[in-house]
């Protein structure tokens, strides 16, 4: 079996969030939890997968990372004139 992208699920202080999932996505989430449980030997509830999956998705999204970076600060006229010939 291929290595799953998620590892053991850490127990962290949660923030409650309610979402509705399409039935097909929920079935996939349940199947993923079963596969992860077999791979890690740790029983995993499907609902506990949502946060680490979202975190991994956000961490791997280059567009999101670059959008979150602060805009470069202006150097002012002195720094500009030093670069101009």
Secondary structure, DSSP 8 states (H G I E B T S, - for coil): ----S-----------------HHHHHHHHHHHHHHHHHHSS---GGGHHHHHHHHHHHH-HHHHHHHS------HHHHHHHH--
